[in-house]
């Protein structure tokens, strides 16, 4: 009896430690995000005092400051915050459900589907930004539906789904290259800016669908977080614990796809954020609790920090997607090498 009591105390102490670690990391990531958001509002061609920025945010009109903050910096900051949060959570969901660190929306072709539709609208149909956004959302959803039906068999197969996703990505990337090749010279810069993933030129009118999607789908994903942890144990174990695996997986994937598609429609496919956020969150927090919220915060911090680096760290200004690509590519190579050593490839 005494031994059982000691084991219970040991387990309870471990749970308490993991809970405190989760809370500490989440709070620190939130504070970092607030600091980065403030930096994006303060910094630019002109550095404004924090008092003036706060007064403008509260509704006061200050010549020069109001335009720079409300029209340029605030939409850019909100786009970085919400898209990073959406990319981070969606990437974590895909990696967890498919139990593979390579299974993120970039690799599975979801962002390529949105990108192909956007390039088609920009270079062939010369549509407005609103139509580009709507088309990219629809294309992302169509890509996922196609991936599901092409990979469908007698039972759900993670490997088959990933292989089909990689094949779709290759096909869609080839389509994008073809569209750029045949496009008029004057349309190519706009398409390339969109493909690189950028917060440049973001307007407040672009943000409502993204904000609504985040506040609509994130609660659904958080509510299913406990079931997501059980899905990590495998199909049979999750079913034996009372999880409706197909329904849970479908709700999580649909919610994540909407987040990815809408976020991509606003900023373009910001490279590697959905790929990096989950592993970084897992490394910071550890196992034992759902890391959905920390992954979203990591994604937001990655986008905000990368945008600040792209604006101010170099002689020329680079889109945020270029900086996240520079951060993510070495990690991808490292991950592939490690998986090859373990015989997982």
Secondary structure, 3 states (H helix, E strand, C coil): CHHHHHHHHHHHHHHHHHHHHHHHHHHHHHHHHHHHHHHHHHCCCCCCCHHHHHHHHCCCCCCCHHHHHHHHHHHHHHHHHHHHHHHHHHHHHHHHHCCCCCCCCCCCCHHHHHHHHHHHHHHHHCCCHHHHHHHHHHHHHHHHHHHHHHHCCCCCCHHHHHHHHHHHHHHHHHHHHHHHHHCCHHHHHHHHHHHHCCCCCCCHHHCHHHHHHHHHHHHHHHHCHHHHHHHCCCHHHHHHCCCCHHHHHHHHHHHHHHHHHHHHHHHCCCCCHHHHHHHHHHHHHCCCCCCHHHHHHHHHHHHHHHHHHHHHCCCCCCCHHHHHHHHHHHHHHHHHHHHHHCCCC
